[in-house]
Amino acid sequence: MTSAGSGGAALTISDLSYAYDGITALRLSDAIVGRLRRAGFDDRTAVEILTNLGSFMIGFTLTQRGRIGTAAKDPLQRSARLREQQADQ
């Protein structure tokens, strides 16, 4: 993956399948903001989009982690369990 400003290789889904921290996270953020800028967004809006996207992904991830191993596969079973929990309160 290259810096957004370099006009290099495209950002791919496989680029997002690794844990990023430090300078690597900064480069990934730069690539995403660069792509948003090329799509016509100004700097401020591109950064806001990146921030909101990050917040959305964190929230989604926390929600999904909370469901691992606890949720029934069948929606009817989940619904029944929620009704039982409400009745217990």
Backbone as a printed PyTorch tensor [residue, N CA C, xyz], in Angstrom:
tensor([[[  0.8490,  -1.1710,   0.0000],
         [  0.0000,   0.0000,   0.0000],
         [  0.8920,   1.2320,   0.0000]],

        [[  0.4930,   2.2290,  -0.7330],
         [  1.2780,   3.4360,  -0.8080],
         [  0.5170,   4.6050,  -0.2260]],

        [[  1.2160,   5.6820,  -0.0050],
         [  0.5930,   6.8980,   0.5010],
         [ -0.4320,   7.4170,  -0.4900]],

        [[ -1.4980,   8.0270,   0.0440],
         [ -2.5750,   8.5170,  -0.8040],
         [ -2.0910,   9.5350,  -1.8160]],

        [[ -1.1290,  10.3150,  -1.4450],
         [ -0.6670,  11.3590,  -2.3330],
         [  0.2600,  10.8750,  -3.4340]],

        [[  0.6880,   9.6320,  -3.3720],
         [  1.6910,   9.1610,  -4.3280],
         [  1.0930,   8.6560,  -5.6270]],

        [[ -0.2350,   8.4650,  -5.6510],
         [ -0.8610,   7.9480,  -6.8610],
         [ -0.5160,   6.5010,  -7.1090]],

        [[ -0.1230,   5.7750,  -6.0590],
         [  0.3200,   4.3940,  -6.2030],
         [ -0.8210,   3.4000,  -6.2020]],

        [[ -0.5450,   2.2170,  -5.6880],
         [ -1.4930,   1.1040,  -5.7130],
         [ -2.7820,   1.4440,  -4.9860]],

        [[ -3.8480,   0.8310,  -5.4550],
         [ -5.1600,   1.0550,  -4.8600],
         [ -5.2600,   0.3530,  -3.5100]],

        [[ -6.0450,   0.9140,  -2.6310],
         [ -6.3460,   0.3130,  -1.3420],
         [ -7.3180,  -0.8300,  -1.5750]],

        [[ -7.0230,  -2.0010,  -1.0460],
         [ -7.8820,  -3.1630,  -1.2600],
         [ -8.4500,  -3.6540,   0.0660]],

        [[ -9.4750,  -4.4980,  -0.0180],
         [-10.0820,  -5.0760,   1.1770],
         [ -9.0460,  -5.8650,   1.9610]],

        [[ -8.1470,  -6.5700,   1.2870],
         [ -7.1380,  -7.3500,   2.0070],
         [ -6.2230,  -6.4430,   2.8300]],

        [[ -6.0670,  -5.1710,   2.4200],
         [ -5.2740,  -4.2240,   3.2070],
         [ -5.9220,  -3.9660,   4.5650]],

        [[ -7.2290,  -4.1700,   4.6520],
         [ -7.9630,  -3.8650,   5.8750],
         [ -8.0900,  -5.0740,   6.7990]],

        [[ -7.5230,  -6.2050,   6.4310],
         [ -7.6860,  -7.4200,   7.2220],
         [ -6.5960,  -7.6010,   8.2780]],

        [[ -5.7290,  -6.6240,   8.4410],
         [ -4.6440,  -6.6920,   9.4160],
         [ -4.8570,  -5.6680,  10.5200]],

        [[ -4.2220,  -5.8830,  11.6640],
         [ -4.2550,  -4.8930,  12.7420],
         [ -3.2660,  -3.7820,  12.4050]],

        [[ -3.7170,  -2.5670,  12.5190],
         [ -2.8690,  -1.4190,  12.2090],
         [ -2.6600,  -0.5830,  13.4470]],

        [[ -1.4260,  -0.1370,  13.6470],
         [ -1.1400,   0.7820,  14.7430],
         [  0.0410,   1.6640,  14.3400]],

        [[  0.2370,   2.7490,  15.0720],
         [  1.3640,   3.6350,  14.8320],
         [  1.3930,   4.2020,  13.4330]],

        [[  2.5600,   4.1610,  12.8190],
         [  2.7560,   4.7560,  11.5090],
         [  1.9230,   4.0620,  10.4480]],

        [[  1.7020,   2.7730,  10.6040],
         [  0.8890,   2.0350,   9.6350],
         [ -0.5440,   2.5370,   9.6520]],

        [[ -1.0820,   2.8010,  10.8440],
         [ -2.4360,   3.3420,  10.9500],
         [ -2.5180,   4.7260,  10.3230]],

        [[ -1.4790,   5.5180,  10.5230],
         [ -1.4400,   6.8450,   9.9330],
         [ -1.4240,   6.7530,   8.4050]],

        [[ -0.6630,   5.8280,   7.8710],
         [ -0.6100,   5.6540,   6.4100],
         [ -1.9530,   5.1850,   5.8600]],

        [[ -2.6120,   4.2750,   6.5700],
         [ -3.9260,   3.8070,   6.1410],
         [ -4.9230,   4.9560,   6.1620]],

        [[ -4.9130,   5.7420,   7.2320],
         [ -5.8050,   6.9080,   7.3220],
         [ -5.5270,   7.8800,   6.1880]],

        [[ -4.2510,   8.1030,   5.8940],
         [ -3.8620,   9.0010,   4.8160],
         [ -4.3700,   8.4800,   3.4710]],

        [[ -4.2990,   7.1860,   3.2690],
         [ -4.7800,   6.5970,   2.0180],
         [ -6.2920,   6.7760,   1.8790]],

        [[ -7.0240,   6.5770,   2.9660],
         [ -8.4800,   6.7240,   2.9260],
         [ -8.8580,   8.1850,   2.6870]],

        [[ -8.2230,   9.1020,   3.4220],
         [ -8.5070,  10.5320,   3.2230],
         [ -8.1340,  10.9440,   1.7950]],

        [[ -7.0320,  10.4380,   1.2840],
         [ -6.6350,  10.7420,  -0.0860],
         [ -7.6760,  10.2920,  -1.0950]],

        [[ -8.2120,   9.1140,  -0.8730],
         [ -9.2540,   8.6000,  -1.7760],
         [-10.5090,   9.4650,  -1.6880]],

        [[-10.8720,   9.8780,  -0.4840],
         [-12.0350,  10.7600,  -0.3180],
         [-11.7970,  12.1110,  -0.9910]],

        [[-10.5820,  12.6220,  -0.8740],
         [-10.2450,  13.9030,  -1.5170],
         [-10.3580,  13.7770,  -3.0390]],

        [[ -9.8720,  12.6750,  -3.5870],
         [ -9.9740,  12.4670,  -5.0350],
         [-11.4300,  12.3060,  -5.4760]],

        [[-12.2890,  11.8850,  -4.5600],
         [-13.7200,  11.7530,  -4.8690],
         [-14.4330,  13.1040,  -4.7980]],

        [[-13.7040,  14.1460,  -4.3790],
         [-14.2830,  15.4780,  -4.4010],
         [-14.5750,  16.1000,  -3.0500]],

        [[-14.2790,  15.4050,  -1.9630],
         [-14.5250,  15.9600,  -0.6300],
         [-13.3860,  16.8950,  -0.2330]],

        [[-13.7240,  17.9850,   0.4690],
         [-12.6680,  18.8670,   0.9790],
         [-11.9940,  18.1980,   2.1790]],

        [[-10.8750,  18.7650,   2.6380],
         [-10.0950,  18.1540,   3.7210],
         [-10.9330,  17.9080,   4.9720]],

        [[-11.6600,  18.9170,   5.4090],
         [-12.4400,  18.8120,   6.6420],
         [-13.4920,  17.7010,   6.5420]],

        [[-14.2140,  17.6700,   5.4280],
         [-15.2490,  16.6500,   5.2540],
         [-14.6360,  15.2580,   5.1570]],

        [[-13.5070,  15.1220,   4.4670],
         [-12.8530,  13.8170,   4.3510],
         [-12.4390,  13.2830,   5.7190]],

        [[-11.9160,  14.1610,   6.5710],
         [-11.5160,  13.7360,   7.9230],
         [-12.7470,  13.3830,   8.7550]],

        [[-13.8210,  14.1580,   8.6130],
         [-15.0610,  13.8370,   9.3330],
         [-15.6010,  12.4790,   8.9080]],

        [[-15.5650,  12.1970,   7.6160],
         [-16.0270,  10.8970,   7.1200],
         [-15.1720,   9.7800,   7.7080]],

        [[-13.8530,   9.9600,   7.7050],
         [-12.9560,   8.9460,   8.2690],
         [-13.2520,   8.7230,   9.7470]],

        [[-13.4460,   9.7970,  10.4980],
         [-13.7430,   9.6910,  11.9260],
         [-15.0630,   8.9770,  12.1650]],

        [[-16.0840,   9.3430,  11.4010],
         [-17.3860,   8.6970,  11.5570],
         [-17.3390,   7.2300,  11.1590]],

        [[-16.6050,   6.9330,  10.1120],
         [-16.4580,   5.5460,   9.6860],
         [-15.7720,   4.7260,  10.7810]],

        [[-14.7240,   5.2830,  11.3710],
         [-14.0370,   4.5920,  12.4730],
         [-14.9560,   4.3560,  13.6540]],

        [[-15.7450,   5.3570,  14.0210],
         [-16.6870,   5.2130,  15.1310],
         [-17.7290,   4.1470,  14.8310]],

        [[-18.2360,   4.1440,  13.6060],
         [-19.2130,   3.1430,  13.2030],
         [-18.6240,   1.7400,  13.3010]],

        [[-17.3970,   1.5770,  12.7960],
         [-16.7640,   0.2480,  12.8030],
         [-16.5070,  -0.2280,  14.2290]],

        [[-16.0870,   0.6690,  15.1110],
         [-15.8470,   0.2800,  16.5010],
         [-17.1530,  -0.1370,  17.1570]],

        [[-18.2010,   0.6440,  16.9610],
         [-19.5010,   0.3050,  17.5330],
         [-20.0230,  -1.0190,  17.0110]],

        [[-19.9160,  -1.2350,  15.7080],
         [-20.3700,  -2.4870,  15.1130],
         [-19.5770,  -3.6640,  15.6700]],

        [[-18.2700,  -3.4990,  15.7750],
         [-17.4060,  -4.5700,  16.2830],
         [-17.7690,  -4.9200,  17.7280]],

        [[-17.9860,  -3.9110,  18.5610],
         [-18.3560,  -4.1690,  19.9550],
         [-19.7040,  -4.8690,  20.0450]],

        [[-20.6390,  -4.4710,  19.2000],
         [-21.9440,  -5.1240,  19.1800],
         [-21.8080,  -6.5810,  18.7720]],

        [[-21.0350,  -6.8340,  17.7280],
         [-20.8640,  -8.2090,  17.2580],
         [-20.1360,  -9.0710,  18.2890]],

        [[-19.1220,  -8.5060,  18.9330],
         [-18.3910,  -9.2730,  19.9580],
         [-19.3190,  -9.6660,  21.1010]],

        [[-20.2230,  -8.7830,  21.4350],
         [-21.1770,  -9.0800,  22.5020],
         [-22.1390, -10.1940,  22.1470]],

        [[-22.3020, -10.4320,  20.8670],
         [-23.2340, -11.4750,  20.4100],
         [-22.5770, -12.8350,  20.2350]],

        [[-21.2660, -12.8620,  20.1630],
         [-20.5630, -14.1240,  19.9070],
         [-20.8370, -15.1110,  21.0390]],

        [[-21.3260, -16.2660,  20.6640],
         [-21.5510, -17.3290,  21.6330],
         [-22.7860, -17.1550,  22.4980]],

        [[-23.4640, -16.0270,  22.4050],
         [-24.6340, -15.8180,  23.2570],
         [-25.9300, -15.7710,  22.4720]],

        [[-25.8540, -15.4640,  21.2090],
         [-27.0680, -15.3130,  20.4120],
         [-27.4840, -16.6410,  19.8010]],

        [[-28.7830, -16.8690,  19.8230],
         [-29.3210, -18.0410,  19.1540],
         [-29.2530, -17.8040,  17.6500]],

        [[-29.0440, -18.8540,  16.9070],
         [-28.9620, -18.7270,  15.4510],
         [-30.3270, -18.3930,  14.8510]],

        [[-31.3700, -18.9230,  15.4310],
         [-32.7220, -18.7420,  14.9220],
         [-33.3130, -17.4350,  15.4580]],

        [[-33.7970, -16.5530,  14.5820],
         [-34.3770, -15.2830,  15.0400],
         [-35.5520, -15.4690,  15.9990]],

        [[-36.3280, -16.5350,  15.8280],
         [-37.4520, -16.7870,  16.7310],
         [-36.9580, -17.1230,  18.1380]],

        [[-35.8540, -17.8620,  18.2180],
         [-35.2740, -18.1630,  19.5280],
         [-34.7410, -16.9000,  20.1900]],

        [[-34.0880, -16.0380,  19.3990],
         [-33.5950, -14.7640,  19.9540],
         [-34.7360, -13.9270,  20.4870]],

        [[-35.8180, -13.8610,  19.7150],
         [-36.9870, -13.0790,  20.1260],
         [-37.5860, -13.6280,  21.4140]],

        [[-37.6900, -14.9480,  21.5090],
         [-38.2370, -15.5700,  22.7130],
         [-37.3530, -15.2800,  23.9170]],

        [[-36.0440, -15.3530,  23.7370],
         [-35.1270, -15.0740,  24.8390],
         [-35.2260, -13.6180,  25.2950]],

        [[-35.3630, -12.6890,  24.3510],
         [-35.5270, -11.2830,  24.7180],
         [-36.8100, -11.0570,  25.5100]],

        [[-37.8930, -11.7250,  25.1000],
         [-39.1550, -11.6020,  25.8480],
         [-38.9990, -12.1430,  27.2710]],

        [[-38.2840, -13.2520,  27.4030],
         [-38.0440, -13.8340,  28.7290],
         [-37.2310, -12.8710,  29.6020]],

        [[-36.2130, -12.2520,  29.0120],
         [-35.3950, -11.3070,  29.7670],
         [-36.2030, -10.0980,  30.2020]],

        [[-37.0990,  -9.6210,  29.3540],
         [-37.9390,  -8.4980,  29.7150],
         [-38.8980,  -8.8740,  30.8410]],

        [[-39.4280, -10.0940,  30.7950],
         [-40.3430, -10.5450,  31.8240],
         [-39.6490, -10.6760,  33.1690]],

        [[-38.3710, -11.0240,  33.1610],
         [-37.6000, -11.1770,  34.4040],
         [-37.3250,  -9.8420,  35.0720]],

        [[-37.3850,  -8.7520,  34.3170],
         [-37.0600,  -7.4410,  34.8820],
         [-38.2630,  -6.9220,  35.5400]]])
